[in-house]
Amino acid sequence: MFVASIASPIASKVNNVFIHVSDLKKSVEWYCDLLGIPFNEDQVESPVHNIPVTSETGLTLDDHTFDPGFTLNPSEHVLFNFYVHDIDEAYQFLKDRGITIVKEIERIGDFAYFNFKDLDGNVLMICNN
């Protein structure tokens, strides 16, 4: 049975990804180092900081300064992934920085990925496709 699509005011596009963090400045510095972008502590103001990424989807770190009842519960499941050209180079880059790898490189044909944790224990992924 064919069902006609219904017009929606919501675009089929992810606009921004939020990561909840406990220490905004430390997390901004960590993500800047991870992504190889300059870190300027003077530009970090609570409660949120937008990491300058080069895709349509943004990356915002949120420390919930204005939400005293907020409890940080890091995700044990992958929140999203970062793209890389060379999975082995990316893996070694994270290992050299002492970043916790929670799933070793998995290779499925030409596709490869691995999972790691950020400073607050959120699980993220690196993949080559």
C-alpha positions as CSV (number, residue, x, y, z in Angstrom):
1,M,0.0,0.0,0.0
2,F,1.4,3.4,-1.0
3,V,1.0,6.2,1.5
4,A,1.5,9.8,0.3
5,S,3.9,11.8,2.3
6,I,2.5,14.5,4.5
7,A,3.9,18.0,4.2
8,S,5.8,19.0,7.3
9,P,7.2,22.3,8.6
10,I,10.2,20.3,10.0
11,A,13.2,19.9,7.6
12,S,14.7,16.4,7.3
13,K,18.0,17.7,8.5
14,V,19.9,17.5,11.8
15,N,20.7,21.1,12.7
16,N,22.8,20.8,15.9
17,V,24.1,18.1,18.2
18,F,24.2,18.9,22.0
19,I,26.7,17.3,24.3
20,H,26.2,17.8,28.0
21,V,29.4,18.5,29.9
22,S,30.5,19.1,33.5
23,D,33.3,21.6,32.8
24,L,32.7,23.8,29.7
25,K,36.3,25.2,29.3
26,K,38.0,21.8,29.8
27,S,35.5,20.2,27.4
28,V,35.9,22.9,24.7
29,E,39.7,22.6,25.0
30,W,39.4,18.8,24.7
31,Y,37.1,18.9,21.6
32,C,39.3,21.6,20.0
33,D,42.4,19.4,20.5
34,L,40.5,16.3,19.2
35,L,39.4,18.2,16.0
36,G,42.7,20.1,15.5
37,I,41.1,23.6,15.8
38,P,42.4,26.5,17.8
39,F,41.3,26.8,21.4
40,N,40.7,30.4,22.8
41,E,39.7,30.2,26.4
42,D,38.5,33.9,26.3
43,Q,35.8,32.9,23.8
44,V,34.2,30.3,26.1
45,E,31.3,31.6,28.1
46,S,28.8,29.4,30.1
47,P,26.3,27.9,29.5
48,V,27.0,26.8,26.0
49,H,29.8,26.9,23.4
50,N,29.5,26.1,19.7
51,I,32.5,24.2,18.4
52,P,33.3,25.5,14.9
53,V,32.7,22.5,12.7
54,T,32.7,22.6,8.9
55,S,29.5,20.8,8.2
56,E,25.8,21.7,8.2
57,T,25.3,20.1,11.6
58,G,26.7,22.1,14.5
59,L,28.3,20.8,17.7
60,T,27.3,22.6,21.0
61,L,28.7,21.8,24.4
62,D,26.3,22.6,27.3
63,D,27.2,22.8,31.0
64,H,23.7,23.7,32.2
65,T,24.9,26.6,34.3
66,F,21.4,28.0,34.4
67,D,19.8,24.7,35.2
68,P,20.8,23.9,38.8
69,G,18.6,20.8,38.9
70,F,20.3,19.2,35.9
71,T,22.1,15.9,36.6
72,L,24.7,14.8,34.0
73,N,24.2,11.2,32.8
74,P,26.8,10.4,30.2
75,S,25.6,8.3,27.3
76,E,27.0,4.7,27.2
77,H,25.7,4.5,23.7
78,V,27.2,6.3,20.7
79,L,25.7,9.8,20.4
80,F,27.1,10.5,16.9
81,N,30.3,9.9,14.9
82,F,33.1,11.9,13.4
83,Y,34.3,11.2,9.9
84,V,38.0,10.4,9.1
85,H,39.9,9.5,5.9
86,D,42.3,7.2,7.7
87,I,40.8,5.1,10.6
88,D,44.2,3.8,11.8
89,E,45.7,7.3,12.0
90,A,42.7,8.6,13.9
91,Y,42.9,5.6,16.3
92,Q,46.6,6.3,17.0
93,F,45.9,10.0,17.4
94,L,43.3,9.3,20.2
95,K,45.6,6.6,21.8
96,D,48.5,9.1,21.9
97,R,46.3,11.5,23.8
98,G,45.3,9.0,26.4
99,I,41.6,9.0,25.3
100,T,39.7,5.9,26.4
101,I,38.8,3.6,23.5
102,V,35.7,1.5,24.4
103,K,35.5,-0.5,21.2
104,E,38.5,-1.4,19.1
105,I,38.5,-0.9,15.3
106,E,35.9,-3.0,13.6
107,R,36.3,-3.5,9.9
108,I,33.4,-4.5,7.6
109,G,34.6,-4.5,4.0
110,D,35.8,-0.9,3.3
111,F,33.9,0.5,6.3
112,A,35.7,0.8,9.7
113,Y,34.9,2.4,13.0
114,F,35.8,2.5,16.7
115,N,34.2,4.0,19.8
116,F,35.8,6.2,22.5
117,K,34.7,8.4,25.5
118,D,34.9,12.1,25.9
119,L,35.9,13.8,29.2
120,D,32.5,13.2,30.8
121,G,32.2,9.6,29.6
122,N,29.9,10.1,26.6
123,V,30.5,7.4,24.0
124,L,31.3,8.8,20.5
125,M,32.4,7.1,17.3
126,I,35.0,7.6,14.6
127,C,34.3,6.1,11.2
128,N,35.6,6.3,7.7
129,N,32.3,6.3,5.8
